[in-house]
Amino acid sequence: MRLPILVLLGVAAVGSAWWWRSRGSGASEPEPLGTPTGVSEPARLGGDVPQDLLDILACPLDKQPVKRVGNYLVCQQCQRHYPIRDGIPVMLIDEALTPEQAAAAPS
């Protein structure tokens, strides 16, 4: 009865040793969840945004309407510039340019 248990422990030991060695040998690790695979270039600024979507979007900071100015959606109150990347408005406060940053950014 001890032989099957010893065989099982031996297989587990060999498997864990193999895993540990392959992990430390520079073998590529799987990509973390949520990481895009095959992305070769960053998203381009601009693109077409449907008018019906523009009509309902609002600034996430102060909930005021936004209007399109070039490749950005600009809040009419706080003047933050939210980028449009590949036709998708990025309405994240952390991604927005402040009025000062937008004035200093090249056109």
Secondary structure as UniProt FT lines:
FT   HELIX           2..24
FT   TURN            25..26
FT   TURN            33..34
FT   HELIX           51..56
FT   TURN            60..62
FT   STRAND          65..69
FT   TURN            70..71
FT   STRAND          72..75
FT   TURN            76..78
FT   STRAND          81..85
FT   TURN            86..87
FT   STRAND          88..89
FT   HELIX           93..95
FT   HELIX           99..104
//
